[in-house]
Amino acid sequence: MAELTLSLNKVRCMNCAGKIQAALSALPEVQSADVDTHRAVIQGDISAEHAIATISALGYGASFNYHLQLSGLNCGKCIGKVRDALEKHDGMALDITTTELTGQGSLAPQAVIEIIRSLGYQASAVTQQPATRYQLKLSGLNCGKCVAKVEAALADCDSVEKFTVSKTAATVVTTSSSEQLVALIKTAGFEASLDSEQENTTAPQTAESLEPQQQDTVNEATTEPTAPITANARQFMLSGMTCASCVASVEKAIRSVPGVSHASVNLAERTAMVDGTATPDMIAKAVADSGYGAELVEDEQSRRARQQAQNEQTYRTHMRNAYLALGAGIPMMAWGVFGGNMMINSTASQWGWGLVGLITLGLLATVGRHFYVNAWKAFKHHRASMDTLVALGTGAAWLYSMFVVLAPELLPDMARHVYFEASAMILGLITLGHALEARARSRTSKALEQLMDLQPPTAIVVDNGREREVPLAEVKAGMLLRLRPGAKVPVDGTITQGDSYIDESMLTGEPLAAHKKAGDTLHAGTINQNGSLLFTAEKIGQDTMLARIIELVRQAQGSKPALARLADRISAVFVPAVMIIAITTAMIWYYVGPQPSSIYMLITATTVLIIACPCALGLATPMSVTVGVGRAAEFGVLIRNAEAMQIAADIDTVVLDKTGTLTEGKPQVIAIHPQQGFNETQLLSWAASLEQGSEHPLAKAVISAATAKGLGLISPVGFSAKPGYGIEGKIGGHQVALGNLKYMQALQIAAEHTESTAEKISEQGATAIFIAVDNQLGGIIGISDPIRHDSLAAVSRLKSMGLNIVMLTGDTETTARAIAKQAGIDHVIAGVLPDGKADEVIALQQQGKKVAMVGDGINDAPALAKAEIGIAMGSGSDIAIESAQFTLVRHSLHGVADAIELSRATLRNMKQNLFGAFVYNTLGIPVAAGILFPFTGALLSPVVAGAAMALSSITVVSNANRLRLFTPKGAQLPTSDRKGN
């Protein structure tokens, strides 16, 4: 009996895994099958082909894993030779260097080895090191959340097979060494050491030595086979990329360079992250050889400046070119539409239209130059893109027209029509679309920039009692740093002297500042509100929490979406197909057609190319997106890219952050419960007067409430504060104390009889503040961050759209349930760490959900990036706004419903346009090729072909403009619409 392990894809949840396991177990040659969402381990005598076929029949994918050691490969050409030989077989996804091959595919590993050996190279399977069981002592873990962090670090390590973790110890089965294991846990922020009993043994215990009871409780380390980017990765700015096929070409070129271990290309940012030992010159040369440009980014600041300058220059260039092309094309088209002669029927018309042809040639050589250059590069590398379509269409129209001008006598009278205006208009319209894309990209590709702006460029170092300001790069772990009021924390560390309130809203998303004192931890990017602090630097550079969040966002944004751009995928087949049809048409008419066959051949072939002009296909998606994005902006929804709208249309689950999303994000006094004969006005006046001397965030809520009611405030006398408890002082001759229940108990003020009232306040998601006057309880003030006035209606509207609503928050279960009840939400996930929100989104995705995440804090940024769609609220602590594909300018959850409805409408419009474009080509190309000639005795005139081409473009644009009239159900009309009514 043999064991067969297969990698799985398209398996989104354990229900899918259960279906596969049931199907495999039902096979007579299978003894047992263990299946999860990533792999299938099969015991029995079943062949790999039979197992893969069984899984594929269920609609899922299965493949072999490869990890081979290579020798004899000396350069990129050797790598390319191996890759070409293997990728002839379907389903091969490989990462090849001169020394190693990894990946997945449909061939058995031994078959892969034989193919490589047949090429003259050596290949062998990498021998897996025996798994070893280690017992580790842990320190620094204080709660279940700490344990979860260590478990997550172990689960993300490919060499870890099984583990069990407590707050004091860990048992790990891994192929790594003990030193590597200890270092891994330290990167999670905790200390680890090998158990002394295991250190005294001659060799660690093997995995088989696990006791049965331990094996029942260990965790399976199930991770996806990824190669993470390391801190040594280099970033390159790219040029020349226009579509998704370009991304694949650039990645393939970079990965072929010896020494490259990982490469990830980001189309939106026009950047590549490359890891490995290859030199920048080698990488840049490989990219240049593939037809694109690459330039090493020395530092993030220069990348940001150069990228913005590049986008702005691209926008200006495209707009200038669009004006030139449309300025020439519109008059020419108007001349033909309003009865002007566009036929060549005299010497004068030849000279006149010849001059127009030269002007159009000038446009092709200037405005359209990049289309032809990119099309030529694509041709040399055996690719086809949208640039190929544009070059073919405009080139065919110009060449045919110029042929008519130079030799009209060779063509029938009715075929002596020129199409210079088609070339000019196509260039103008598509270039205008590119300009709008460049402008949008310039405004919306700032996610990492805003995250990085949180960290100050300098820090104040205290050395022998003297303070000096140094660049952040010079700060080392262990240095003593000064943090002044209002300053941002430069690195992670621990306070050694002083106390203050720290605004951590950019990390936690919560509006209340946290009180920090000696011994507490500070995080980079947070803001010191009051007080001066001394703290010791502990985690610097890439080790800070802010850096980790930035890295999570970077990796999430660099990951590959499941949905590629439809037009580019089809154009790769469409363009060669049109060329083949044109050539085939020409040959048929030359050999079979009537005399003069050469004329018929030229007319039909040219007509095919003209009628198959890519203008309709090229405009089908951009026009819908342009109008849809503009309409969305009128409703306060800013959209980052077209793909986001495409994905948002299929969302079935909306995850809402609590603070600042469902709630206002601003603490307010929501209730006052007087006791002992006092009234609300008295209590609020005394409390607000006393809070004037306080630095606590809740003080602002109390003072604001008193100010709103026009109450006069008295300066406190003998004010004192007890951090963590409350404040005390004299107000108008009365001794007033304000604080929590523990403070009342410390002052020996009876408050037990009000515990039920305090509990009711807590159940509303509020904080209960007790006020005592002259040593007796005066009452309780409830301060809360209330839900927005329209949250309940917005949630109800989202539910009516068939969406599953989930609330995700770091708050306690009680508070979270209280807020969720007010908002009408049934599914609540509470107590989530800032780093864990992305994991919760992934968990929902593994259940088969298509998730939209709505948030507003930097702690939401990784989750916003991991979700299929990230939607950021545009006010409050919205630093993570650029990590999302959607931004809501008007701070209302109705914007989420508007965004999804508009996305659905836009996707529907795009499909209509693409369908119309393809139906037009499907019908038009055969007619242009002369399929009706045997029945009618006539060919389609190039004039009609040109008119049909123009009509197809007008139809696409007109259909896209219908989106301007679309209004989401239940949405408030924009001001422009109301005026129109």
PyMOL commands that set and color helices and strands:
alter all, ss='L'
color gray80, all
select helices_A, chain A and resi 14-25+48-57+76-86+109-118+144-155+178-187+196-199+207-209+212-215+244-255+280-289+300-337+347-366+369-380+386-406+408-410+413-415+420-444+447-452+472-474+505-508+541-543+545-558+566-592+597-611+615-634+642-648+658-662+680-691+697-708+741-746+752-763+791-800+813-823+834-846+858-866+879-883+894-928+933-936+942-965+975-980
alter helices_A, ss='H'
color red, helices_A
select strands_A, chain A and resi 2-9+30-35+39-44+61-71+93-96+100-105+122-125+132-139+160-165+169-174+191-194+205-206+219-220+234-239+260-266+271-276+293-296+458-463+466-471+480-483+492-497+500-503+514-516+521-522+527-528+533-539+637-639+653-657+668-674+717-722+726-731+734-739+766-773+776-784+804-808+827-829+851-855+869-873+886-888
alter strands_A, ss='S'
color yellow, strands_A
deselect
rebuild
show_as cartoon
